[in-house]
Amino acid sequence: PPSAAPKPSPSVVAAAMPSRVRYQSTRGGVHGLDFSDILLSAYAPDGGLFVPELSTMPNHIAGLHPGMTLAQVTARVLEPFTGIALADCEEICAAAFLSFNNGLEPALPLVRAGRRLLLETGAGPTLAFKDIGQQVVARLLNHVLGGRGERATIVVETSGDTGPAAIEAVRGCEAVRIFCLYPEGRVSRVQELQMVTVDSPNVFVYRTEGDTDEQAEALKRVFEDAAFMRRHSVCSINSINWARVLVQAGYYLWACQQVSPASDRPVHFVVPTGAFGNAAGGLLAKRLGGAVGRIVCATNSNDVVHRTISRGDMSMRANQQTVSPAMDIQFAYNVERLLYFCSGGDATAVAALMATLEADRAVALPPPLLHAVQDTFVSCAVSDAQTLQTMREVWAADGYALDPHSAIGVHALDHVESVRAACEGGRVVCVLTAHPAKFEEAVAAAGLPAAVCSDPRVAALERKPKKFRRLRDPKAASRQLKLEAWASEVKRAVEAEAAGEAVVEAAE
């Protein structure tokens, strides 16, 4: 069933005191911000991402134990970072995770398939791990805005899973309206249905003639217009929003408590990786005292994260369409947070590296920084053929159906020797990021029975009317002009809706 729209709570609003943790830009341009400042933001004014000032961060989350629920653990992560009282954080998180795993505990099942330990993070309302962060962040937004009597505009782009999760989390929220961009022909049929069938007056969906990296760059231009951002209270709930990363750290800490209760053995995580937001949550959990060992980032052929971790090459390449569309990303923006943490908060160094990257020049991490990255992270890239073969192997051997993104992580654990070597001496959790029902095309290509895609929530989408608007390729003389045209169109749409003029055209 659809999750209920989050309601403002006077107790939560009253308890939202300035957070103990203070925030800054990864590039050093701003410092000393409160959580509410960065929650209601996107990029920092200097183009960086918001992160905690290291001197204000806790290095331990007290009171965790194996009997805690995911909601209870996540609440304890939120409390020092947000300034919201613990009891109210627990209320927010309990409501956010109520519909996960059909209302049963644990919210995220830990299951075995053969000798592997799998963490099913796609147990939320849109069947993807993005629900973990989105459901909590939406409630944080609605509570903060409700307390102020204000509204906000979320502008978000998606490679397939963020969009449905963000829309589901905020639909019906009186204090929030959302504009979501997705690339035509580059998301699965079910992902598209989850976006274009939502009938809510605060939801506006755009089908673009481009790819996810172009969408992200166009929206960064929107976010750089400070006057527009202020006028319409624009923020983002992509993982450029620190709150998403913060919430995701909670599930790593919860999993560590389940798998290594005495924290006497490290817990290594194998994580399918696109924009690095999921893995960034693991890094934060480790810095907060969790028993996190190595974090394996397994990418598809859009391998910028693998190249960065394995050899320090951050250079962007052309975006490739794969059978794992939610990871079709070459601009992995959360890598900037990785550089910040692994450099010990050297914002000057981060700013220099990002300036080089954004000038479309080759970027190589200096050896000390690369070694710091490799202290925690290991990586590999997995082809479409390997992805589909792993889906077949696991189904044949264990009767377990993987979605194509999760199969990338399982392939890394099963077949990549450097990954297996890195994970010796500890427990290994393979993070599954979505339900196979979202990816019928890949399931069919792998030769799995169509029945593994059966889910009543998906079947219900088939009967709903569809609506969206188009963001066409303007056939501009250059890529930069195309992105400027898209940014202008998004801003016009926000302005029009604010004036009561927005119109959504029907899909074919």
C-alpha positions as CSV (number, residue, x, y, z in Angstrom):
1,P,0.0,0.0,0.0
2,P,1.2,3.6,-0.5
3,S,3.0,5.1,2.4
4,A,1.1,7.9,4.2
5,A,2.1,11.4,3.6
6,P,4.3,12.7,6.5
7,K,2.5,15.1,8.8
8,P,4.2,18.0,10.7
9,S,4.5,17.3,14.4
10,P,4.6,20.2,16.8
11,S,6.8,18.2,19.2
12,V,9.4,17.6,16.5
13,V,9.3,21.2,15.4
14,A,9.7,22.4,18.9
15,A,12.7,20.1,19.5
16,A,14.6,21.2,16.4
17,M,17.3,23.1,18.1
18,P,20.6,24.0,16.3
19,S,22.5,20.8,15.6
20,R,25.7,20.1,17.5
21,V,27.4,19.2,14.3
22,R,28.2,22.2,12.1
23,Y,28.4,22.0,8.3
24,Q,30.6,23.4,5.6
25,S,31.2,23.0,1.8
26,T,33.6,20.3,0.6
27,R,35.4,23.2,-1.2
28,G,35.7,25.4,1.9
29,G,33.6,28.4,0.7
30,V,31.1,28.3,3.6
31,H,31.4,27.1,7.2
32,G,29.4,27.0,10.4
33,L,26.0,26.1,9.0
34,D,23.2,24.4,10.9
35,F,21.5,21.2,9.7
36,S,18.3,23.0,8.7
37,D,20.4,25.2,6.4
38,I,21.8,22.3,4.5
39,L,18.6,20.2,4.5
40,L,16.8,23.0,2.6
41,S,19.6,23.4,0.1
42,A,21.3,21.7,-2.9
43,Y,24.9,22.5,-3.8
44,A,26.9,24.9,-1.7
45,P,27.4,28.4,-3.1
46,D,30.9,27.5,-4.2
47,G,29.7,24.5,-6.1
48,G,30.7,22.0,-3.4
49,L,28.6,19.6,-1.4
50,F,27.7,20.0,2.2
51,V,29.6,17.9,4.8
52,P,30.1,18.1,8.5
53,E,33.0,20.1,9.9
54,L,35.2,17.3,11.1
55,S,36.0,18.9,14.4
56,T,32.3,18.9,15.3
57,M,31.5,15.3,14.3
58,P,31.0,12.5,16.8
59,N,33.3,9.5,16.4
60,H,30.9,7.1,18.0
61,I,27.1,6.5,18.3
62,A,26.4,5.4,21.9
63,G,23.9,2.9,23.0
64,L,23.6,0.7,19.9
65,H,22.8,-3.0,20.4
66,P,21.6,-6.0,18.3
67,G,18.0,-5.8,19.6
68,M,17.4,-2.4,18.1
69,T,15.3,-1.8,15.0
70,L,16.5,0.0,11.9
71,A,14.4,3.0,13.0
72,Q,16.0,3.1,16.5
73,V,19.5,2.9,15.1
74,T,18.9,5.5,12.5
75,A,17.3,7.9,15.0
76,R,20.5,7.7,17.1
77,V,22.5,8.7,14.0
78,L,20.2,11.6,13.3
79,E,20.1,13.1,16.7
80,P,23.6,14.7,17.0
81,F,23.6,15.7,13.3
82,T,20.1,17.3,13.2
83,G,19.5,18.9,16.6
84,I,16.2,17.0,16.8
85,A,15.5,15.3,20.2
86,L,16.1,11.6,20.1
87,A,12.5,10.7,20.9
88,D,11.3,12.7,18.0
89,C,13.9,11.2,15.7
90,E,12.6,7.8,16.7
91,E,9.1,8.9,15.8
92,I,10.2,10.2,12.4
93,C,12.1,7.0,11.6
94,A,9.5,4.6,12.9
95,A,6.9,6.3,10.6
96,A,9.3,6.3,7.6
97,F,10.1,2.6,7.8
98,L,6.6,1.5,8.8
99,S,5.7,0.1,5.3
100,F,9.1,-1.6,4.7
101,N,9.1,-5.4,4.4
102,N,5.2,-5.4,4.5
103,G,5.3,-3.9,7.9
104,L,7.3,-6.7,9.5
105,E,10.6,-6.6,11.3
106,P,13.4,-6.4,10.4
107,A,12.6,-3.6,8.0
108,L,15.5,-4.8,5.8
109,P,15.7,-8.6,5.7
110,L,19.1,-10.3,6.0
111,V,18.9,-13.6,4.1
112,R,21.2,-16.3,2.9
113,A,21.6,-17.5,-0.7
114,G,24.1,-20.3,-0.7
115,R,27.0,-19.1,1.4
116,R,26.3,-15.5,0.8
117,L,24.7,-13.1,3.3
118,L,22.4,-10.7,1.5
119,L,20.9,-7.5,2.8
120,E,17.6,-6.7,1.0
121,T,17.5,-2.9,1.1
122,G,14.8,-2.8,-1.7
123,A,12.1,-3.7,0.8
124,G,10.5,-0.2,0.8
125,P,7.4,1.1,-1.0
126,T,9.1,1.6,-4.5
127,L,11.2,-1.5,-4.1
128,A,14.6,0.2,-4.1
129,F,17.2,1.1,-1.5
130,K,16.5,4.8,-2.3
131,D,13.4,4.5,-0.1
132,I,15.5,4.3,3.0
133,G,16.8,7.8,2.6
134,Q,13.8,9.4,0.9
135,Q,11.2,8.3,3.4
136,V,13.1,9.8,6.3
137,V,14.3,13.0,4.4
138,A,10.8,13.8,3.3
139,R,9.6,13.7,6.8
140,L,12.5,15.9,8.0
141,L,11.6,18.4,5.3
142,N,7.9,18.4,6.1
143,H,8.5,18.8,9.8
144,V,11.0,21.7,9.4
145,L,8.8,23.5,6.8
146,G,5.6,22.8,8.8
147,G,7.1,24.4,11.8
148,R,8.0,27.5,9.8
149,G,4.8,27.7,7.8
150,E,6.8,27.5,4.6
151,R,6.9,25.5,1.4
152,A,9.8,24.1,-0.5
153,T,10.4,23.1,-4.1
154,I,12.3,19.9,-4.7
155,V,14.0,19.6,-8.1
156,V,15.5,16.2,-8.7
157,E,16.8,14.1,-11.6
158,T,16.9,10.3,-11.7
159,S,18.7,7.4,-13.3
160,G,15.7,5.3,-12.4
161,D,15.3,4.7,-8.6
162,T,15.7,8.1,-6.9
163,G,12.7,9.6,-8.8
164,P,10.1,7.0,-7.8
165,A,11.4,7.0,-4.2
166,A,11.4,10.8,-4.0
167,I,7.9,11.1,-5.5
168,E,6.5,8.4,-3.3
169,A,8.0,10.0,-0.2
170,V,6.6,13.5,-0.8
171,R,3.4,13.0,-2.7
172,G,0.6,14.6,-0.8
173,C,2.9,16.7,1.4
174,E,1.3,20.1,1.6
175,A,4.7,21.8,2.3
176,V,6.6,20.3,-0.6
177,R,6.2,20.2,-4.4
178,I,8.5,18.1,-6.6
179,F,9.8,18.4,-10.2
180,C,11.5,15.2,-11.4
181,L,13.4,14.6,-14.6
182,Y,14.0,11.1,-16.0
183,P,15.7,10.1,-19.3
184,E,13.5,8.7,-22.0
185,G,14.4,5.1,-22.9
186,R,17.0,4.8,-20.2
187,V,14.9,3.7,-17.2
188,S,13.0,0.4,-16.9
189,R,9.3,0.2,-17.7
190,V,8.4,-0.2,-14.1
191,Q,10.6,2.7,-12.9
192,E,8.8,4.9,-15.5
193,L,5.4,3.7,-14.4
194,Q,6.2,4.5,-10.8
195,M,6.8,8.1,-11.8
196,V,4.2,8.9,-14.5
197,T,1.2,7.3,-12.8
198,V,1.3,9.4,-9.7
199,D,-1.7,11.6,-9.5
200,S,-0.9,14.3,-7.0
201,P,-1.1,18.1,-7.3
202,N,2.4,18.5,-6.0
203,V,4.2,16.2,-8.4
204,F,5.5,17.2,-11.8
205,V,7.4,14.7,-14.0
206,Y,9.5,15.4,-17.0
207,R,10.7,12.9,-19.6
208,T,14.0,14.2,-21.1
209,E,15.8,13.5,-24.4
210,G,19.2,12.9,-22.8
211,D,21.1,10.9,-20.2
212,T,21.4,11.1,-16.5
213,D,24.7,13.0,-16.5
214,E,23.2,15.7,-18.7
215,Q,20.2,15.9,-16.4
216,A,22.6,16.3,-13.4
217,E,24.6,19.0,-15.1
218,A,21.5,20.9,-16.2
219,L,20.1,20.9,-12.6
220,K,23.5,22.1,-11.2
221,R,23.0,25.2,-13.4
222,V,19.5,25.6,-11.8
223,F,21.0,25.3,-8.4
224,E,23.7,27.9,-9.2
225,D,21.0,30.6,-9.7
226,A,21.0,31.8,-6.1
227,A,18.1,34.3,-6.6
228,F,15.9,31.6,-8.1
229,M,16.8,29.2,-5.4
230,R,15.8,31.7,-2.7
231,R,12.7,32.8,-4.4
232,H,11.2,29.3,-4.7
233,S,12.9,27.7,-1.7
234,V,14.5,25.1,-4.0
235,C,16.3,22.0,-2.5
236,S,17.2,18.6,-3.7
237,I,16.8,15.1,-2.3
238,N,19.2,13.4,-4.6
239,S,22.1,12.2,-2.6
240,I,23.7,15.6,-3.1
241,N,21.6,16.4,0.0
242,W,23.7,15.4,3.0
243,A,20.6,14.1,4.9
244,R,20.3,11.2,2.4
245,V,23.9,10.1,3.2
246,L,23.3,10.5,6.9
247,V,20.2,8.3,6.9
248,Q,21.9,5.6,4.8
249,A,24.7,5.4,7.4
250,G,22.0,4.1,9.8
251,Y,21.4,0.9,7.9
252,Y,25.1,0.0,7.8
253,L,25.3,0.5,11.6
254,W,22.2,-1.6,12.1
255,A,23.6,-4.4,9.8
256,C,26.9,-4.4,11.8
257,Q,25.0,-4.9,15.0
258,Q,23.2,-7.9,13.5
259,V,26.2,-9.5,11.8
260,S,28.9,-8.8,14.4
261,P,27.2,-8.0,17.7
262,A,30.4,-7.9,19.7
263,S,32.1,-5.8,17.0
264,D,34.9,-8.3,17.3
265,R,35.1,-9.0,13.5
266,P,34.9,-6.4,10.7
267,V,31.9,-6.4,8.5
268,H,32.8,-5.9,4.9
269,F,30.1,-4.6,2.5
270,V,29.8,-5.2,-1.2
271,V,27.8,-2.3,-2.7
272,P,26.5,-1.8,-6.2
273,T,27.6,1.7,-7.0
274,G,26.5,4.6,-9.2
275,A,26.7,8.1,-7.8
276,F,28.5,6.8,-4.7
277,G,25.8,8.0,-2.2
278,N,25.1,4.5,-0.9
279,A,28.8,3.8,-0.3
280,A,29.2,7.2,1.2
281,G,26.8,6.2,3.9
282,G,29.0,3.2,4.6
283,L,32.0,5.5,5.0
284,L,30.1,7.7,7.4
285,A,29.1,4.6,9.4
286,K,32.7,3.6,9.7
287,R,33.7,7.0,10.9
288,L,30.9,6.8,13.5
289,G,32.5,3.8,15.1
290,G,30.7,1.0,13.3
291,A,32.4,-2.3,12.7
292,V,32.6,-1.5,9.0
293,G,35.7,-3.1,7.3
294,R,36.2,-2.8,3.6
295,I,33.6,-1.3,1.3
296,V,33.6,-2.9,-2.2
297,C,32.2,-0.6,-4.9
298,A,31.0,-2.7,-7.8
299,T,30.1,-0.6,-10.9
300,N,28.7,-1.4,-14.3
301,S,30.6,-0.2,-17.4
302,N,30.0,3.4,-16.3
303,D,33.1,2.9,-14.2
304,V,34.2,6.3,-12.9
305,V,34.0,5.1,-9.3
306,H,36.0,2.0,-10.0
307,R,38.7,4.0,-11.9
308,T,38.9,6.5,-9.0
309,I,39.3,3.9,-6.3
310,S,41.6,1.5,-8.2
311,R,44.0,4.0,-9.8
312,G,42.9,7.5,-8.9
313,D,41.5,8.4,-12.4
314,M,38.4,10.6,-11.9
315,S,38.1,11.6,-15.6
316,M,34.6,11.6,-17.0
317,R,33.8,9.4,-20.0
318,A,30.7,9.0,-22.2
319,N,27.6,7.6,-20.5
320,Q,26.8,4.1,-21.6
321,Q,23.4,2.5,-21.5
322,T,23.4,-0.9,-19.6
323,V,21.0,-3.5,-18.1
324,S,21.5,-1.8,-14.7
325,P,20.1,1.7,-15.6
326,A,20.1,3.2,-12.1
327,M,23.9,3.0,-12.1
328,D,24.3,4.5,-15.6
329,I,26.3,7.5,-14.1
330,Q,29.7,8.9,-15.1
331,F,29.4,12.0,-12.9
332,A,29.5,10.4,-9.4
333,Y,29.1,13.5,-7.4
334,N,29.4,11.9,-4.0
335,V,33.0,11.1,-4.8
336,E,33.7,14.7,-3.8
337,R,32.6,13.8,-0.2
338,L,35.0,10.8,-0.3
339,L,37.8,13.1,-1.2
340,Y,36.9,15.5,1.7
341,F,36.8,12.7,4.3
342,C,39.9,10.9,3.0
343,S,42.0,14.1,2.8
344,G,41.2,14.9,6.4
345,G,38.9,17.7,5.4
346,D,41.4,19.5,3.0
347,A,38.9,21.7,1.3
348,T,41.6,23.5,-0.7
349,A,42.8,20.2,-2.3
350,V,39.2,19.1,-3.0
351,A,38.4,22.4,-4.7
352,A,41.4,22.2,-6.9
353,L,40.6,18.6,-8.0
354,M,37.0,19.4,-8.7
355,A,37.9,22.6,-10.6
356,T,40.1,20.5,-12.9
357,L,37.4,17.9,-13.4
358,E,34.8,20.5,-14.2
359,A,37.1,22.0,-16.8
360,D,36.9,18.6,-18.6
361,R,40.6,18.0,-17.9
362,A,42.1,14.7,-16.8
363,V,42.2,14.3,-13.0
364,A,44.6,12.0,-11.1
365,L,44.4,11.7,-7.3
366,P,47.8,12.4,-5.6
367,P,49.2,9.2,-4.2
368,P,48.7,10.0,-0.5
369,L,45.0,10.7,-1.1
370,L,44.6,7.6,-3.3
371,H,46.1,5.4,-0.5
372,A,43.8,6.9,2.0
373,V,40.8,6.0,-0.2
374,Q,42.1,2.5,-0.7
375,D,42.4,2.0,3.1
376,T,38.7,1.5,3.1
377,F,37.5,1.0,-0.5
378,V,38.0,-1.7,-3.1
379,S,36.4,-1.7,-6.5
380,C,35.6,-3.5,-9.7
381,A,33.6,-3.1,-12.9
382,V,31.1,-5.7,-14.2
383,S,29.9,-6.1,-17.7
384,D,26.3,-6.6,-18.8
385,A,27.2,-10.2,-19.9
386,Q,28.6,-10.9,-16.4
387,T,25.6,-9.3,-14.8
388,L,23.1,-11.5,-16.6
389,Q,25.2,-14.6,-16.1
390,T,25.2,-14.0,-12.4
391,M,21.4,-13.6,-12.3
392,R,21.2,-17.0,-14.1
393,E,23.8,-18.7,-11.8
394,V,22.2,-17.6,-8.5
395,W,18.7,-18.5,-9.7
396,A,19.8,-22.0,-10.9
397,A,21.9,-22.7,-7.8
398,D,19.9,-21.1,-5.0
399,G,16.4,-20.3,-6.4
400,Y,17.0,-16.6,-5.6
401,A,16.1,-13.9,-8.1
402,L,18.5,-10.9,-8.3
403,D,17.8,-7.6,-9.9
404,P,20.6,-6.5,-12.3
405,H,22.1,-3.9,-9.9
406,S,22.3,-6.4,-7.1
407,A,23.8,-9.0,-9.4
408,I,26.7,-6.7,-10.0
409,G,27.6,-6.9,-6.3
410,V,27.1,-10.6,-6.2
411,H,29.3,-11.1,-9.2
412,A,32.0,-9.1,-7.5
413,L,31.9,-11.3,-4.4
414,D,31.7,-14.6,-6.3
415,H,34.1,-14.0,-9.1
416,V,36.5,-11.1,-8.6
417,E,39.6,-12.3,-6.7
418,S,40.7,-8.9,-5.5
419,V,37.3,-8.5,-3.9
420,R,37.4,-11.9,-2.2
421,A,41.0,-11.2,-0.9
422,A,39.9,-7.8,0.5
423,C,37.0,-9.4,2.4
424,E,39.1,-12.1,4.2
425,G,39.1,-12.1,7.9
426,G,35.6,-10.7,8.5
427,R,31.9,-11.2,7.8
428,V,30.7,-10.1,4.3
429,V,27.3,-8.5,3.6
430,C,26.3,-8.2,0.0
431,V,23.9,-5.2,-0.4
432,L,21.0,-5.9,-2.7
433,T,19.6,-2.6,-3.9
434,A,16.3,-3.3,-5.6
435,H,13.6,-5.9,-6.2
436,P,13.7,-7.8,-9.6
437,A,10.1,-6.8,-10.3
438,K,11.4,-3.3,-11.3
439,F,13.6,-4.7,-14.1
440,E,11.5,-7.0,-16.2
441,E,13.7,-6.4,-19.2
442,A,16.9,-7.7,-17.5
443,V,15.0,-10.6,-15.9
444,A,13.9,-11.7,-19.3
445,A,17.3,-11.2,-20.8
446,A,18.8,-13.4,-18.1
447,G,16.2,-16.1,-18.9
448,L,14.6,-16.1,-15.4
449,P,10.9,-17.0,-15.1
450,A,8.6,-14.0,-15.6
451,A,6.9,-14.9,-12.3
452,V,9.9,-13.5,-10.3
453,C,8.7,-10.1,-11.4
454,S,5.2,-10.6,-10.0
455,D,4.3,-8.0,-7.5
456,P,0.8,-6.6,-6.8
457,R,2.2,-3.1,-6.5
458,V,3.6,-3.3,-10.0
459,A,0.4,-4.8,-11.4
460,A,-1.6,-1.9,-10.0
461,L,0.5,0.6,-11.9
462,E,-0.6,-0.9,-15.2
463,R,-4.2,0.3,-14.8
464,K,-3.4,3.9,-13.9
465,P,-3.4,6.9,-16.4
466,K,0.0,8.4,-17.2
467,K,1.0,12.0,-17.3
468,F,4.3,13.8,-17.8
469,R,5.8,16.7,-19.7
470,R,8.6,16.5,-22.2
471,L,12.0,18.1,-22.0
472,R,13.2,17.9,-25.6
473,D,16.7,18.0,-27.0
474,P,16.8,21.6,-28.3
475,K,19.4,20.5,-31.0
476,A,21.7,23.2,-29.7
477,A,25.0,23.9,-31.3
478,S,26.9,22.5,-28.3
479,R,26.3,20.4,-25.2
480,Q,26.6,23.4,-23.0
481,L,23.9,25.3,-24.8
482,K,21.6,22.2,-24.5
483,L,22.2,22.1,-20.8
484,E,21.5,25.8,-20.4
485,A,18.3,25.4,-22.4
486,W,17.1,22.6,-20.1
487,A,18.0,24.6,-17.0
488,S,16.0,27.5,-18.3
489,E,13.0,25.2,-19.1
490,V,13.0,23.7,-15.6
491,K,13.1,27.2,-14.0
492,R,10.2,28.3,-16.3
493,A,8.2,25.3,-15.1
494,V,8.8,26.0,-11.5
495,E,7.8,29.7,-12.0
496,A,4.7,28.7,-14.0
497,E,3.5,26.2,-11.3
498,A,4.1,28.9,-8.6
499,A,1.8,31.2,-10.6
500,G,-0.8,28.4,-11.0
501,E,-0.1,27.9,-14.7
502,A,1.6,24.5,-14.9
503,V,0.0,22.0,-17.3
504,V,0.9,18.3,-17.5
505,E,0.3,16.6,-20.9
506,A,-0.9,13.1,-21.1
507,A,1.5,10.3,-22.1
508,E,0.9,8.2,-25.2
